[in-house]
Amino acid sequence: MKKIVSLVLALMMLATMGAAMGEGKTTLTVACWDLATTPYYAAIENGYEAANSNVDIVWVDLASQDYNIKASTMLSGKDTTDLYCVKELSDMQNWANEGHIIALDDYVAQKAYDLSKYAGMDACYVSVADGKQYALPFRADFWVLFYNKTLFDAAGIDYPTNDMTWDEYADLAVELKGDGVYGTHYHTWLSAAVNWAVCDGVNTLADGDYDDLAYFYELLQGLEDAGACMTYDELKASGLHYSGAFAQGNIAMLPMGYWYASTMCGYIKDGTASFDWGMTAVPHLDGVAAGSSFGSPTGIAVSAYSANQEAACDFAAWMCSEDGAKAIAATGTRPAYVSEEVAAVMASAEFMPTDETSLAALLPTAIALEWPIGEGVNEIKTAVNEEHTLIMTREISIEEGIANMEERAADYVK
Amino acid sequence: MTAGRYANKRKMSRLERKNTLIAYSFLAPNFLGFLIFTLVPVVFSVVLSLLDWGGGQNAEWVGLGNFSFIFDEFSFQDSNLGIALKNTVFYTAMTVPLTIVCALGLAMILNRGVKGANIFRAALFFPYVASLVAICVCWNFLLMKDGIVNQILGAFGIVMDKSWTSSRDLAIWAIIIVSTWKNAGYYMVMYLAGLQGVPAELYEAATMDGANAWQKFRKVTLPMLTPTTFFCSIMMVISCFKIYDVVAIMTQGGPGRSTKMLVTYIFELSFGGEGIATSAQYGVASAVAMVLLVIVLLVTFIQFRGEKKWVNYM
């Protein structure tokens, strides 16, 4: 009896091995988030598999808000997932320090890979600790100003331009305010409210000096008081998300990351939103070049626990190459790799606005990093965010909040 | 004595061994689960509090370094641990008595045999079994600037100019109210059981002695319910110190740090918070968890020490 059982088991093992060898396909698993609502994953998968028929891409979908936690936990547990999308730069630094992801320098050197096409975004993925390249950027989002053309037309006001100061923008928002119509909309994030101060390329949010935020807090609170936008209190308590808010069609302007463009295309396609929309560069301060914005890249890293590191590197490289960029751009998302060909593909994505202003907004003059990377930045981020909530709920004055930010950040500023 | 020792040393018979193994195999699923999912993590977390570990291969022994880090410049106004501690203690000190009063009051009303008591019992128990996220979102709406609660207060001349969760002073009360509302029904059921265990003779005797309703409550009901109260208060204190979910959904610890609790702080240190990337300071987070453990142990110990003084077992 035992003999028969062991024989059967051995045969089964052989059979499965044979089946696996017969296929001869490498399967690469890639951790990502929002798989169902983000069209570019499928575009990347199809594009890569078409060019590499011996590789099978399998996405591992993690919940967006828990991505950093989940991915970090998987890496700590030496999960065999081959590649990880990098959502937060600081996570990549942690992963690199802990030896979870491999340095790509050798691969880049061996393949003579060109890093110059990322407009500097590749530098974000260099480890502060050892100066090696631990990930490549495939997406680089920056902030633009979305606007509702239908509301502008109804109010008989000219569309905003790519060269507009913050004061002009605020006046416009007040002018557009109407019955049930808001001139503009601020999501509750710190970045939506005051991150604009870093657009000059000189200030950062981790430098310990927050006087430059006062102007933006005053502007925002002025707009709240004038009824030109919903209040922070209201948004926080109701949990209203910006995407649904703007799609309702009663908000004239929305400063938001470029990623929202593909969401809007989707909304127009499925009928959630039914109005004309466009994009301009975000407003700028006097003395800062028009078209200056801030943003963050999204990258891809290869796990140190992957059994197919070579194949994984190839996939990562393709995802961030011009071919990968075209696949991503076709879905209305901005890839990190920038070239004229890629820009042309971006503009031709389905349901994207085609006016000249919107097209010009696709090419910002400068992109500052939303948050710099480095030691102590996480602690500063926590402190600044906490004081931000106090300022926005008007529990403390702007001056008091900024003084608190400076005092609390001082412990960590290097 | 000798017989006992002999019995212990005696070899088990085949049948006995088989029976013992079967008994162990019945225990195994539960015990293994406890071992893997509770005991190992607890021991791991104790060790972790003495290490500098970010989740990877390098873990460095830092002794009490994590503790000196969290107690560095300790103050109830400025340091994260101090604020979290202050908020958690305040929350517990308010929620426990409030829940006990509500639960006892509701139980006494229902015990009187109100019409439709079953329906009320089910309705009052409902918050305990309903989805917490749904409850918290609803309460956020009720406590909004122009929400029902503020409108009612307005009718009494108390003007509120913002949402409860947007105010440094009221945000923690929003958490307390929601927790009380959610848990009162559960503890009410405990009290109902306790009330039904109070012998009717005691009330009869009290009536014969001419006691009024208040005196009966003070001298009969309350003392007879002390075992229930003791049990409820211990369970509640422990769960209050571990408060996380309501805060995470309603206020995310804000505004500022006004509702930052010990567990919220632990989460923030290990996994990050809203708008914050993973900090992965598992060592420091475990050190805070140890502080929480010591506090809960201490409070429970004190409660048990006081048990003899005020709890009556008849």
Boltz contact constraints between the chains, C-beta under 6 A:
constraints:
  - contact:
      token1: [A, 68]
      token2: [B, 277]
      max_distance: 6.0
  - contact:
      token1: [A, 68]
      token2: [B, 278]
      max_distance: 6.0
  - contact:
      token1: [A, 69]
      token2: [B, 271]
      max_distance: 6.0
  - contact:
      token1: [A, 72]
      token2: [B, 55]
      max_distance: 6.0
  - contact:
      token1: [A, 72]
      token2: [B, 278]
      max_distance: 6.0
  - contact:
      token1: [A, 76]
      token2: [B, 55]
      max_distance: 6.0
  - contact:
      token1: [A, 88]
      token2: [B, 277]
      max_distance: 6.0
  - contact:
      token1: [A, 90]
      token2: [B, 277]
      max_distance: 6.0
  - contact:
      token1: [A, 91]
      token2: [B, 277]
      max_distance: 6.0
  - contact:
      token1: [A, 91]
      token2: [B, 278]
      max_distance: 6.0
  - contact:
      token1: [A, 94]
      token2: [B, 54]
      max_distance: 6.0
  - contact:
      token1: [A, 94]
      token2: [B, 280]
      max_distance: 6.0
  - contact:
      token1: [A, 98]
      token2: [B, 54]
      max_distance: 6.0
  - contact:
      token1: [A, 98]
      token2: [B, 55]
      max_distance: 6.0
  - contact:
      token1: [A, 98]
      token2: [B, 56]
      max_distance: 6.0
  - contact:
      token1: [A, 99]
      token2: [B, 56]
      max_distance: 6.0
  - contact:
      token1: [A, 99]
      token2: [B, 57]
      max_distance: 6.0
  - contact:
      token1: [A, 100]
      token2: [B, 56]
      max_distance: 6.0
  - contact:
      token1: [A, 233]
      token2: [B, 145]
      max_distance: 6.0
  - contact:
      token1: [A, 233]
      token2: [B, 162]
      max_distance: 6.0
  - contact:
      token1: [A, 233]
      token2: [B, 163]
      max_distance: 6.0
  - contact:
      token1: [A, 233]
      token2: [B, 166]
      max_distance: 6.0
  - contact:
      token1: [A, 237]
      token2: [B, 140]
      max_distance: 6.0
  - contact:
      token1: [A, 237]
      token2: [B, 144]
      max_distance: 6.0
  - contact:
      token1: [A, 237]
      token2: [B, 163]
      max_distance: 6.0
  - contact:
      token1: [A, 237]
      token2: [B, 165]
      max_distance: 6.0
  - contact:
      token1: [A, 378]
      token2: [B, 279]
      max_distance: 6.0
  - contact:
      token1: [A, 381]
      token2: [B, 276]
      max_distance: 6.0
  - contact:
      token1: [A, 382]
      token2: [B, 276]
      max_distance: 6.0
  - contact:
      token1: [A, 385]
      token2: [B, 275]
      max_distance: 6.0
  - contact:
      token1: [A, 386]
      token2: [B, 256]
      max_distance: 6.0
  - contact:
      token1: [A, 386]
      token2: [B, 257]
      max_distance: 6.0
  - contact:
      token1: [A, 389]
      token2: [B, 254]
      max_distance: 6.0
  - contact:
      token1: [A, 389]
      token2: [B, 255]
      max_distance: 6.0
  - contact:
      token1: [A, 389]
      token2: [B, 256]
      max_distance: 6.0
  - contact:
      token1: [A, 390]
      token2: [B, 255]
      max_distance: 6.0
  - contact:
      token1: [A, 390]
      token2: [B, 256]
      max_distance: 6.0
  - contact:
      token1: [A, 393]
      token2: [B, 166]
      max_distance: 6.0
  - contact:
      token1: [A, 393]
      token2: [B, 255]
      max_distance: 6.0
  - contact:
      token1: [A, 395]
      token2: [B, 168]
      max_distance: 6.0
  - contact:
      token1: [A, 395]
      token2: [B, 255]
      max_distance: 6.0
